[in-house]
Amino acid sequence: MISEYSMKTQLNPLKWILVLSLTSFLTACGAQMGEEKDKDEEDKEVIAIPVESGVVTRGPISAFFPSTTTLESEQEASVVAKVGGIVEKYYVEEGDRVKVGQPLVQLETDRLKLELSRSEANLNKLKNDLKRTRAIYKKNLVSSETFEKLKFEFDSQKAAYDLTKLELTFATVLAPIDGVISNRYVKVGNMIRINEAVYHITDFDPIHAVIYVPEKELYKIKKNQVALIQADASVDNVYQGFVKRISPIVDADSGTFKVTVEVSDPEQNLKPGMFGRIQVIHDVHESALLIDKKALLTEDSQTSVFVINDNHAIKTSVRTGYVDNKKIEILAGLKEGDIIVTTGQNSLKNNSLIEVLKPNTIAGE
């Protein structure tokens, strides 16, 4: 007789069939998923990564000291009134170009003209008195003390007359330098005091850029070295200048020395007060191996580029030299004519399959 335990542990044949069917199905699905996974991996391996390329060339590259500064004029002057008076007329406006000696402001002259007439009358009177006294003095009819006193009075009156005449000329305020009117401080009817500013004149030729260079660069910077200047107000234009002056002392507090760069700007697009970026060129390599700056990769202080060889990108270590705004000098690792990846290298691994895009074939263009 079959025990109750044996009956419970004995499996139904239908259940065995279901178990075997399910096992076969799961095995088939697993095999199919594995095949699809292998196929996806194979597809990924053969996808070429799009990149842009460039050629290693030869050309000049410069070493420079970069700095920033505010541009300033070599000459500027605050024009002041040498006599007081009321403004009768002004002749120039802000932005006007003026020459030295050109009239700028006319003050009222009525009072000065009256004072000049009175001074002239007194001078003529003393002149006649001195003439008569001299004739008498030669005949010993007056004392030398009286004659000398009258002569002193005449000389004093002559000085007063000349001073009044000079003040009358000062009533017309003249430009002390050539330049451009940068500020006008007066209006018609204003009362001007002595030594009060009426205009400010700025000479735009030449424009200077004063920079402060660390003392470790002292022996690199020389007079007449070429300098390139770019103003934030006109970023597309680069102006050339030269080192005009170098201070002979180093500031103990900042550890820098003063360098004055003179900028050549015939069209006078640069203005005093503009913010400028300066590059003082202190050395040039005329025939250097050059690549685009954007092609270089730096990882853990190691520099490299991807060289294109048979549609593959080979990661190549390089040693660099001078760097400018667009190019980098290659001292070792490449040769002239090598084709390298310039865009898209961040997605590459060594020996990656690549597709070099032609110009204007980047997505979105």
CORUR-V447014 format. One record per pair of residues at least 4 apart in sequence whose ideal C-beta (glycine too) atoms are under 6 Angstrom apart, sorted by sequence separation. I is the first residue (numbers start at 1). J is the second residue. D is the distance in whole Angstrom. If there is no record, write none. Layout:
<<I & J & D> <I & J & D>>
This chain:
<<2 & 6 & 5> <11 & 15 & 5> <92 & 96 & 4> <98 & 102 & 5> <109 & 113 & 5> <126 & 130 & 6> <133 & 137 & 6> <142 & 146 & 5> <144 & 148 & 6> <186 & 190 & 5> <192 & 196 & 5> <213 & 217 & 5> <217 & 221 & 6> <270 & 274 & 6> <291 & 295 & 5> <330 & 334 & 5> <334 & 338 & 5> <341 & 345 & 4> <348 & 352 & 4> <357 & 361 & 5> <2 & 7 & 6> <11 & 16 & 6> <136 & 141 & 4> <137 & 142 & 5> <142 & 147 & 6> <251 & 256 & 6> <265 & 270 & 5> <298 & 303 & 5> <309 & 314 & 5> <323 & 328 & 5> <360 & 365 & 5> <92 & 98 & 6> <136 & 142 & 5> <250 & 257 & 5> <296 & 303 & 6> <297 & 304 & 5> <306 & 313 & 4> <307 & 314 & 5> <322 & 329 & 5> <213 & 221 & 6> <230 & 238 & 5> <320 & 328 & 5> <321 & 329 & 4> <306 & 315 & 6> <307 & 316 & 5> <137 & 147 & 4> <228 & 238 & 5> <229 & 239 & 5> <247 & 257 & 5> <295 & 305 & 5> <321 & 331 & 5> <247 & 258 & 4> <304 & 315 & 6> <305 & 316 & 6> <91 & 103 & 5> <92 & 104 & 6> <185 & 197 & 5> <186 & 198 & 5> <229 & 241 & 6> <304 & 316 & 6> <318 & 330 & 5> <319 & 331 & 5> <91 & 104 & 6> <185 & 198 & 6> <246 & 259 & 5> <304 & 317 & 5> <305 & 318 & 6> <319 & 332 & 4> <133 & 147 & 6> <227 & 241 & 5> <90 & 105 & 5> <184 & 199 & 6> <245 & 260 & 4> <303 & 318 & 6> <318 & 333 & 3> <244 & 260 & 5> <317 & 333 & 6> <318 & 334 & 6> <89 & 106 & 4> <133 & 150 & 5> <183 & 200 & 4> <303 & 320 & 6> <316 & 333 & 6> <88 & 106 & 5> <181 & 199 & 6> <182 & 200 & 5> <224 & 242 & 5> <225 & 243 & 5> <243 & 261 & 6> <244 & 262 & 4> <88 & 108 & 5> <130 & 150 & 5> <182 & 202 & 4> <209 & 229 & 6> <223 & 243 & 5> <241 & 261 & 5> <241 & 262 & 5> <85 & 107 & 4> <86 & 108 & 5> <179 & 201 & 4> <180 & 202 & 6> <241 & 263 & 4> <85 & 108 & 5> <179 & 202 & 5> <241 & 264 & 6> <130 & 154 & 5> <177 & 201 & 6> <179 & 203 & 4> <180 & 204 & 6> <239 & 263 & 5> <240 & 264 & 6> <173 & 198 & 6> <239 & 265 & 6> <126 & 153 & 6> <126 & 154 & 4> <313 & 341 & 6> <126 & 157 & 5> <307 & 338 & 6> <308 & 339 & 5> <296 & 328 & 6> <293 & 326 & 6> <307 & 340 & 6> <123 & 157 & 5> <227 & 261 & 5> <229 & 263 & 5> <122 & 157 & 5> <123 & 158 & 6> <215 & 250 & 5> <293 & 328 & 5> <305 & 340 & 5> <306 & 341 & 4> <313 & 348 & 5> <315 & 350 & 4> <290 & 327 & 5> <291 & 328 & 6> <123 & 161 & 5> <221 & 259 & 6> <231 & 270 & 6> <291 & 330 & 6> <306 & 345 & 5> <312 & 351 & 5> <313 & 352 & 5> <215 & 255 & 5> <119 & 160 & 5> <120 & 161 & 6> <233 & 274 & 5> <288 & 329 & 4> <289 & 330 & 4> <313 & 354 & 5> <119 & 161 & 4> <214 & 256 & 6> <306 & 348 & 6> <213 & 256 & 6> <231 & 274 & 5> <232 & 275 & 5> <212 & 256 & 4> <213 & 257 & 6> <119 & 164 & 5> <231 & 276 & 5> <295 & 340 & 5> <212 & 258 & 6> <213 & 259 & 5> <229 & 276 & 5> <230 & 277 & 5> <295 & 342 & 4> <116 & 164 & 5> <211 & 259 & 5> <294 & 342 & 6> <115 & 164 & 5> <116 & 165 & 6> <229 & 278 & 6> <210 & 260 & 5> <292 & 342 & 5> <227 & 278 & 6> <228 & 279 & 5> <116 & 168 & 6> <208 & 260 & 6> <209 & 261 & 4> <227 & 280 & 5> <208 & 262 & 6> <112 & 167 & 6> <225 & 280 & 6> <226 & 281 & 5> <112 & 168 & 5> <206 & 262 & 5> <207 & 263 & 5> <207 & 265 & 6> <112 & 171 & 6> <109 & 171 & 5> <220 & 282 & 4> <207 & 270 & 5> <107 & 171 & 4> <204 & 268 & 5> <106 & 172 & 6> <209 & 276 & 5> <211 & 278 & 6> <105 & 173 & 4> <103 & 172 & 5> <104 & 173 & 5> <209 & 278 & 5> <202 & 272 & 6> <103 & 174 & 6> <104 & 175 & 6> <101 & 174 & 5> <102 & 175 & 5> <100 & 175 & 6> <98 & 175 & 4> <100 & 177 & 6> <100 & 178 & 5> <99 & 178 & 5> <97 & 180 & 5> <83 & 167 & 5> <96 & 181 & 5> <83 & 170 & 4> <94 & 181 & 5> <82 & 170 & 4> <83 & 171 & 6> <92 & 181 & 5> <94 & 184 & 5> <81 & 173 & 6> <105 & 198 & 5> <104 & 199 & 6> <90 & 186 & 6> <77 & 176 & 5> <87 & 186 & 5> <77 & 177 & 5> <87 & 188 & 5> <75 & 177 & 6> <87 & 190 & 5> <86 & 191 & 6> <85 & 192 & 6> <84 & 193 & 5> <84 & 194 & 5> <81 & 192 & 5> <80 & 195 & 5> <81 & 196 & 5> <80 & 197 & 5> <81 & 198 & 6> <78 & 197 & 5> <79 & 198 & 6> <79 & 199 & 4> <78 & 200 & 5> <77 & 201 & 5> <76 & 202 & 5> <75 & 203 & 4> <73 & 202 & 5> <73 & 203 & 5> <74 & 206 & 5> <74 & 208 & 5> <71 & 207 & 5> <72 & 208 & 5> <71 & 209 & 6> <69 & 209 & 5> <69 & 210 & 6> <69 & 211 & 5> <67 & 211 & 4> <65 & 217 & 6> <71 & 270 & 6> <73 & 272 & 5> <72 & 272 & 5> <71 & 272 & 6> <71 & 274 & 5> <71 & 276 & 5> <69 & 276 & 6> <68 & 277 & 5> <67 & 278 & 5> <66 & 279 & 5> <64 & 279 & 4> <65 & 280 & 5> <64 & 280 & 6> <64 & 281 & 5> <62 & 281 & 5> <63 & 282 & 6> <63 & 283 & 4> <62 & 284 & 5> <60 & 284 & 6> <61 & 285 & 5> <60 & 286 & 5> <61 & 288 & 5> <58 & 287 & 5> <59 & 290 & 5> <56 & 289 & 6> <57 & 290 & 5> <56 & 291 & 6> <54 & 292 & 5> <53 & 308 & 6> <63 & 322 & 5> <61 & 322 & 5> <61 & 324 & 6> <61 & 327 & 6> <61 & 329 & 5> <56 & 334 & 5> <58 & 336 & 6> <56 & 336 & 6> <56 & 338 & 4> <55 & 339 & 6> <53 & 339 & 5> <54 & 340 & 6> <54 & 342 & 4> <51 & 341 & 5> <52 & 342 & 5> <52 & 343 & 4> <51 & 344 & 4> <49 & 347 & 6> <49 & 352 & 6> <51 & 354 & 5> <53 & 356 & 5> <48 & 353 & 5> <49 & 354 & 5> <50 & 355 & 5> <52 & 357 & 6> <48 & 354 & 6> <48 & 355 & 4> <50 & 357 & 5>>
